[in-house]
Each structure stands twice: as C-alpha cells, then as structure tokens.
Amino acid sequence: MGSRYGPAGAGKTTFSSALIQHLRNNKRSCYYINLDPAAEDFVYEPDLDIKDLITLEDVMEELHLGPNGGLIYCFEFLLENLDFLTDPLENVTEEYLIIIDMPGQIELYTHVPIVPSLIKALTKGSLNISMCAAYLLESTFIVDRSKFFSGTLSAMSAMLMMELPHVNILSKMDLVKGQMARKELKRYIDPDISLLQDAPTSGLVYEYKDGLDNGDPTDAQKVVSGDSFAKLNRAVGQLIDDFSLVSFLKLDAQDEDSVGAVLSYIDDAIQFHEAQEPREPNDDLGDGDMGE
Ligand SMILES: Nc1nc2c(ncn2[C@@H]2O[C@H](COP(=O)(O)OP(=O)(O)OP(=O)(O)O)[C@@H](O)[C@H]2O)c(=O)[nH]1
C-alpha cells in the first residue's frame, strides 16, 4: 500500500492518478482511497472516499471550525468510525496496490497522533497491510533554499512520527528540468548541507527576557541577526546530515517512465519491509510511548 502526503498543491492527487494509469497500463490491480475530506475533482473516481463519511465543508459550516480544526475533526471522526475504512479493505486481496491520497496539511503528520493511529489500524490486526509512505515536496522549492530545507525537515519529522518505510519525492520535475545544471540539482536530491550554510543570513531572531516568548517582538531584550541565522542553519544542516535519511526521488507525473521508476522504489520498500522479521508487539507501551 502506498500512502501519499506532503504540502498542499505538491501534486499528490496528480501522482495518484498517474500511478493508477500506470498500474492499469501494466495490468496491475489497485484500490484507490481518498482521505482528503475537501478533495473534489478526480480523474479516477475513488473506490473509497472519506467524503461519503464526512466532508470538511459540512464540518466547517455546522461546527463553525476553520479549515485546520475542521480537518482534525474529520480525522478524529474517521478514527471513531474506523469500520468505514477497514471493513471494505478486508476484501481487498494482496495483489492490489492500495493508494491512499491524504490531505496536504502538514500538522496532520507532525503535531497530532491521528495518522499514527490510522497506520496502526491498517498495519496491525487482521488487515496487517504493508505500507509505504510517499512524501511529495514540490521541486520549485529549490529556488528558495530555506523553503527546501524546511520541507526536508518536515519530511524527517513525519518519517519519525509515522515509523513506516518512506520515500521522499521531488515532484513537478518538469518545471525545473533544464533550468538547473544536473550537478547542481544533485545537491538537492541528496541534500548537500553546504547549500544551507551558503543560504542568505538576512532576517532577525528575537531573544526574549528570561526565555519567555510572549509573541511580542517589542519585548525582545536583544535582537540578533545574521550570525545567529548562520549558526542555526549550520545546526539544522548538521542534523539533516547526521540522520542521512533524507534523499529524494525525482517525479514528473506526466512522464510514465518517471512514475514507473518511483513505483518500483515503493514496491521495493514494501517488499523489504515485508521481508523483515515482524516486530514483537509490546503491550506494555502506551500509544504515546515512542518505544526504545
Ligand atoms: N508541471 C507539473 N504540474 C503538476 C505536476 N503534478 C501536479 N501538477 C499540478 O500542480 C497542481 C496541484 O496538483 P495536485 O495534484 O492537485 O496537488 P495536491 O498535492 O493533491 O494538492 P492538495 O490536494 O490541494 O493538497 C495542479 O495544477 C497540477 O496540475 C507535474 O508533475 N508537473
């Protein structure tokens, strides 16, 4: 099973459609699930759509919630009604690739334990599905290095939270192809932290009295610029380098070879995961416990 997520507009739904087309062309079965309660236009109608359970529009209107609060509510509701998702999946056999298209809001993967609970429901128990997460970051972020590294950090944070085989993808490669030398592009595919160290150090960092951040910059005891940013960039770069976890696959959703290449990485990640010894369940650990 592949689950697609990443920032809004990164190309998740387009990739899902391209993947379905590719699977069809290669006579492979797939089962397409939409878990974005605000998604509307689909090239391929989902086999299962969260909107048949709950829609973001209804939640925002009836509960007077904003889009982010509404989205969290929709997912909490889904967790309370998990049969909606798990019952149909009981009948989906192993040869199917299940594609789950997820909403773009990154909060869902980094701030609240909703997605890990969902993953647990699908990977454990009678379903026992082998999952792989695919994180899409738009390649045009490359033009702004800070934005690119911020996306890289989000990918890392989500990887740690989800604890799944994970592929990171730079989407919309057709938009940057030809605009950047291959050698330069390679520095983003396997992030080269010196890119971050070279990043501009303009901007301000505020330090608050007694470390108290009341959100009001006028209270700042000391305003630091330049050097502090350079130091922060170095520390963040070191963190990314130390983990050595983040590298990107290139995707142009309009190019079938590119879609096929990404899919083969996803297949490999799933197979590799399946070949691993199943982890012993540890019932002593609560849901919030990160384990070892
Ligand atoms: N040039 C180019 N455009 C793309 C590609 N993939 C997606 N797009 C465009 O990017 C826009 C957003 O794509 P979506 O697939 O809707 O992105 P998403 O991540 O599902 O968006 P949300 O569901 O809003 O989070 C659309 O206009 C797509 O046509 C690509 O590989 N190349």
The ligand as an SDF file (V2000), in Angstrom:
LIG
                    3D

 32 34  0  0  0  0  0  0  0  0999 V2000
    4.0340   20.7900  -14.3360 N   0  0  0  0  0  0  0  0  0  0  0  0
    3.5370   19.8950  -13.4790 C   0  0  0  0  0  0  0  0  0  0  0  0
    2.4250   20.2040  -12.7910 N   0  0  0  0  0  0  0  0  0  0  0  0
    1.9650   19.2850  -11.9110 C   0  0  0  0  0  0  0  0  0  0  0  0
    2.5960   18.0270  -11.7110 C   0  0  0  0  0  0  0  0  0  0  0  0
    1.9090   17.3660  -10.7500 N   0  0  0  0  0  0  0  0  0  0  0  0
    0.8940   18.1680  -10.3860 C   0  0  0  0  0  0  0  0  0  0  0  0
    0.9070   19.3320  -11.0820 N   0  0  0  0  0  0  0  0  0  0  0  0
   -0.0340   20.4670  -10.9560 C   0  0  0  0  0  0  0  0  0  0  0  0
    0.0510   21.0070   -9.6380 O   0  0  0  0  0  0  0  0  0  0  0  0
   -1.2450   21.4280   -9.1770 C   0  0  0  0  0  0  0  0  0  0  0  0
   -1.5770   20.7640   -7.8590 C   0  0  0  0  0  0  0  0  0  0  0  0
   -1.6130   19.3610   -8.0800 O   0  0  0  0  0  0  0  0  0  0  0  0
   -2.4880   18.3830   -7.1580 P   0  0  0  0  0  0  0  0  0  0  0  0
   -2.2500   17.0090   -7.6660 O   0  0  0  0  0  0  0  0  0  0  0  0
   -3.8980   18.8610   -7.0470 O   0  0  0  0  0  0  0  0  0  0  0  0
   -1.7530   18.6150   -5.7630 O   0  0  0  0  0  0  0  0  0  0  0  0
   -2.1840   18.0490   -4.3160 P   0  0  0  0  0  0  0  0  0  0  0  0
   -0.9140   17.8510   -3.5740 O   0  0  0  0  0  0  0  0  0  0  0  0
   -3.0720   16.8640   -4.4550 O   0  0  0  0  0  0  0  0  0  0  0  0
   -2.9820   19.2870   -3.7620 O   0  0  0  0  0  0  0  0  0  0  0  0
   -3.9190   19.3520   -2.4460 P   0  0  0  0  0  0  0  0  0  0  0  0
   -4.8510   18.1640   -2.5230 O   0  0  0  0  0  0  0  0  0  0  0  0
   -4.5860   20.6790   -2.5860 O   0  0  0  0  0  0  0  0  0  0  0  0
   -3.0220   19.2660   -1.2630 O   0  0  0  0  0  0  0  0  0  0  0  0
   -2.2180   21.0590  -10.2800 C   0  0  0  0  0  0  0  0  0  0  0  0
   -2.4460   22.2290  -11.0580 O   0  0  0  0  0  0  0  0  0  0  0  0
   -1.4820   20.0040  -11.1100 C   0  0  0  0  0  0  0  0  0  0  0  0
   -1.8550   20.0010  -12.4740 O   0  0  0  0  0  0  0  0  0  0  0  0
    3.7800   17.7340  -12.5060 C   0  0  0  0  0  0  0  0  0  0  0  0
    4.4240   16.6720  -12.3900 O   0  0  0  0  0  0  0  0  0  0  0  0
    4.1960   18.7100  -13.3530 N   0  0  0  0  0  0  0  0  0  0  0  0
  1  2  1  0
  2  3  2  0
  2 32  1  0
  3  4  1  0
  4  5  2  0
  4  8  1  0
  5  6  1  0
  5 30  1  0
  6  7  2  0
  7  8  1  0
  8  9  1  0
  9 10  1  0
  9 28  1  0
 10 11  1  0
 11 12  1  0
 11 26  1  0
 12 13  1  0
 13 14  1  0
 14 15  2  0
 14 16  1  0
 14 17  1  0
 17 18  1  0
 18 19  2  0
 18 20  1  0
 18 21  1  0
 21 22  1  0
 22 23  2  0
 22 24  1  0
 22 25  1  0
 26 27  1  0
 26 28  1  0
 28 29  1  0
 30 31  2  0
 30 32  1  0
M  END
$$$$
